[in-house]
């Protein structure tokens, strides 16, 4: 009988540890998926200020969709008619309450604030993006 009670105590302790591990795992999973919000990115509306050669906004284009394809091709949401822009140059998407930009293997690269993109990157208000020779300003 004593061995049986000892076994029950060990089994009870084992179940308690498993329960705690499961609780900590789900708490870790919940908090590791949440990301800090960037200033100005609390909604899924983004506006592009298309810049002229003097870096002045000459045209505004607003989007309310979550994925924006940018390029010279007719399948793109924002079409930039410039030979330095690839057919499908870059993608801007709204994920986890933030706007992200990613180059799509373009010929002349995508530059965010004069830095060439190599990975998906978070956009913030007033970021400057260059697609080939075309430049836009982000307005969130």
C-alpha positions as CSV (number, residue, x, y, z in Angstrom):
1,X,0.0,0.0,0.0
2,X,2.9,2.4,0.8
3,X,4.4,1.9,-2.6
4,X,1.1,2.6,-4.3
5,X,0.7,5.9,-2.3
6,X,4.2,6.9,-3.2
7,X,3.4,6.2,-6.9
8,X,0.3,8.4,-6.7
9,X,2.2,11.3,-5.2
10,X,4.8,11.1,-8.0
11,X,2.1,10.9,-10.6
12,X,0.3,13.9,-9.0
13,X,3.5,15.9,-9.1
14,X,4.2,14.9,-12.7
15,X,0.7,16.0,-13.8
16,X,1.2,19.3,-12.0
17,X,4.5,19.9,-13.8
18,X,2.9,19.0,-17.2
19,X,0.1,21.4,-16.5
20,X,2.5,24.3,-15.7
21,X,4.6,23.6,-18.8
22,X,1.5,23.7,-21.0
23,X,0.3,27.0,-19.4
24,X,3.8,28.6,-19.8
25,X,4.0,27.3,-23.4
26,X,0.7,28.9,-24.4
27,X,1.6,32.1,-22.6
28,X,5.0,32.2,-24.4
29,X,3.3,31.5,-27.8
30,X,0.7,34.2,-27.2
31,X,3.2,36.9,-26.2
32,X,5.9,36.0,-28.8
33,X,3.4,36.5,-31.7
34,X,2.4,40.0,-30.6
35,X,4.6,42.8,-32.0
36,X,4.9,46.4,-30.9
37,X,2.8,48.8,-33.0
38,X,4.6,51.5,-35.0
39,X,3.5,55.1,-34.7
40,X,0.8,55.8,-37.3
41,X,0.1,52.2,-38.3
42,X,-3.1,51.7,-36.4
43,X,-5.2,51.2,-39.5
44,X,-4.9,49.5,-42.8
45,X,-5.0,52.6,-45.0
46,X,-1.8,53.7,-46.7
47,X,-1.2,56.7,-49.0
48,X,1.7,57.0,-51.4
49,X,2.9,60.4,-52.3
50,X,4.5,60.1,-55.8
51,X,7.4,62.4,-55.9
52,X,8.6,64.5,-58.9
53,X,12.3,65.1,-59.8
54,X,12.4,67.9,-57.2
55,X,11.3,65.6,-54.4
56,X,7.9,67.3,-54.2
57,X,4.7,65.3,-54.1
58,X,2.8,65.6,-57.4
59,X,0.3,62.8,-56.9
60,X,-1.4,61.0,-54.0
61,X,-2.6,57.4,-54.3
62,X,-4.5,55.8,-51.3
63,X,-4.9,52.1,-50.8
64,X,-7.3,50.2,-48.4
65,X,-6.3,46.7,-49.5
66,X,-3.9,44.5,-47.5
67,X,-1.5,43.6,-50.3
68,X,-0.2,46.1,-52.9
69,X,1.8,44.9,-55.8
70,X,4.1,47.6,-57.2
71,X,5.7,47.6,-60.6
72,X,5.5,48.4,-64.3
73,X,3.2,45.4,-65.2
74,X,-0.5,45.7,-65.7
75,X,-1.2,43.2,-62.9
76,X,0.2,45.6,-60.3
77,X,-1.9,47.7,-58.0
78,X,0.4,50.7,-58.3
79,X,1.8,50.9,-61.8
80,X,5.0,53.0,-62.3
81,X,5.5,53.6,-66.0
82,X,9.3,53.9,-65.9
83,X,11.8,51.5,-67.7
84,X,13.9,51.4,-64.5
85,X,11.0,49.7,-62.6
86,X,10.6,45.9,-63.0
87,X,7.3,44.3,-64.1
88,X,6.7,43.2,-60.5
89,X,9.1,45.3,-58.5
90,X,8.0,45.1,-54.8
91,X,5.1,44.2,-52.5
92,X,3.7,46.2,-49.6
93,X,1.5,44.3,-47.2
94,X,-0.4,44.9,-44.0
95,X,0.4,42.2,-41.5
96,X,0.2,42.2,-37.7
97,X,-1.1,45.8,-37.7
98,X,2.0,47.0,-39.5
99,X,2.9,47.8,-43.1
100,X,5.7,45.8,-44.6
101,X,7.7,46.2,-47.8
102,X,9.5,43.5,-49.7
103,X,11.5,43.6,-52.9
104,X,10.4,41.0,-55.4
105,X,13.8,40.4,-57.0
106,X,13.7,43.6,-59.0
107,X,16.4,44.4,-61.5
108,X,17.4,47.8,-60.0
109,X,16.5,47.1,-56.3
110,X,14.1,48.7,-53.9
111,X,15.5,51.3,-51.5
112,X,14.0,52.4,-48.2
113,X,15.4,55.7,-46.9
114,X,18.4,55.2,-49.3
115,X,19.1,51.7,-47.9
116,X,18.7,48.7,-50.3
117,X,16.1,46.2,-49.1
118,X,17.3,42.7,-48.6
119,X,14.6,41.5,-46.2
120,X,10.9,42.4,-45.6
121,X,11.0,45.6,-43.6
122,X,8.4,47.6,-41.5
123,X,7.3,50.9,-43.0
124,X,6.6,54.0,-40.8
125,X,5.1,57.4,-41.6
126,X,7.2,59.5,-44.0
127,X,9.5,56.7,-45.2
128,X,11.0,57.4,-48.6
129,X,11.0,54.5,-51.1
130,X,12.8,54.3,-54.4
131,X,11.8,51.8,-57.1
132,X,14.4,52.2,-59.9
133,X,14.2,55.9,-60.6
134,X,10.7,56.4,-59.2
135,X,10.3,57.7,-55.6
136,X,7.4,57.7,-53.2
137,X,6.8,59.0,-49.7
138,X,4.7,56.9,-47.3
139,X,1.8,58.6,-45.5
140,X,0.2,56.6,-42.7
